[in-house]
Amino acid sequence: MNPRMNPPLELTTVADFRREIERRNVPTVVMFTTSWCPFCRRFKPKFVEAAGEAHVRSALIYIDDWENPLWDEYRVDVVPTLVLFEKGQPVHRRDGVLGRGLGDHDLAAIFNQAAAVATP
């Protein structure tokens, strides 16, 4: 049986994001999300499950406020959006599709990319 990783971090402030994602050298799969998005609410349990089974760090980043600078800094046009960060920088992403969100193939792709980055 494979050991399970911790559940994803849940971050709600820009300061937390900067400290936990941008200033860390650990590969991290981030799900940019909001509490009001129906596609995010539907996708979140899948993300949490995949994150728990993956051997890579993960985080849910809540960007509920339209004034949150992370929308523009990371060009998040639609939530949910998945971004793999390596050494604090985005290296791969899967953008949500307006009116659809993300699918299982997007989730598998980003975690496969994360596994490749995390494996020396």
N, C-alpha and C positions, 0 to 999 in steps of 0.2 A: 504494500500500500504506500502510495506517495504521501509525504507530509504535505499538509495544506498550508498555504501562506495565510497571512492575516487578511481580513477583509480590507477593501480599499479605504484609504484615508478619505475623510469628508471635510473639504475646505470651503469656507464661505467668505473669506476676506482676501483681498489682494495681497496683504502683508503675509498671510499664511501661505498663499500660492508662491510668492517670491522666496520665502524661507524653505518651504518643503519641496518645491519643484525646480525653480530656477537656480537655486544655490546648492543643489545636491548633485553629486556625480553618479548617482544610481539611476539606471534606466527605469523610467516610470511611464506606464500607460495612463493617460489622463482622459477622463470623459468630461467635457464641458457640458453642463446641463443647467436646467432651471427647474424650479418647483412647479411652475405653471404650464409647462409643456407636456401635452398628453403623450407624445412620442417618447419623450424622456422618461416619463413614469412607466411606460410599457417596456422600454429598453433597459432600464436600471436593474431589474432583477437578473436579467441575462448577463449584464456586465459584472454584477457582483458575484454571480456564480462562476463566470469565466475567470475573474480575478482571483477567486479563492482557489481555483484549480491550477492556475498558472504559477510559474516560479519566477515571477517578476513583480516588482512593486507597482501599485496602481492607486489612483485617486479620483474621486468625484469632485469636480470644481463647480460650485454653484455660482452662476453669474446672473442672478435674478434681476439686478438693477441694470437698466439700459445705459446708465452712466458708467458702469464698470469698464475700466480701460482695457481689460482682457479681451473684450469683444473685438476691438480694433487691433490691438497688439498682435493677436494670433489669428486675425481674419476669420473669426467665427461668424458666419452668416446665418447658419441654421444649427439648432441644437436638436438632438445631441450631435456632437462632433468628437471624434477620438483622435488623440495626438500622442505619439510616442516621443518622449523627451529623453535625450541622452546628453549627459554632462550639462544639464540645464537648458538645452536647446532642442527645438522641435526637429525631428529627423524623418518621421513618417506621419501621415494623417489619413483619416477616413472622414470625409465631410458628410454631415447629414443632408438628406434630400428634402426640400420643402414639400410638405404634405405626405411624407413617407417616413422620414427619420433614417434609421440605419437597420441593417439586417444581420442575420447570423453570419453571413459571409464576410461582412465588414469586421465583425468582432473577431472571427477566426484569423483574418488577415493581419490585424494589428497585433494580436497576441503572438502570432507566428513571427512577425517582424521583431517583436520585443524579445522573443526567445533567441532569435539569431543574434541580436545585439548583446544580449546578456551572456551568451555562450562564448567563452574565450577561444 
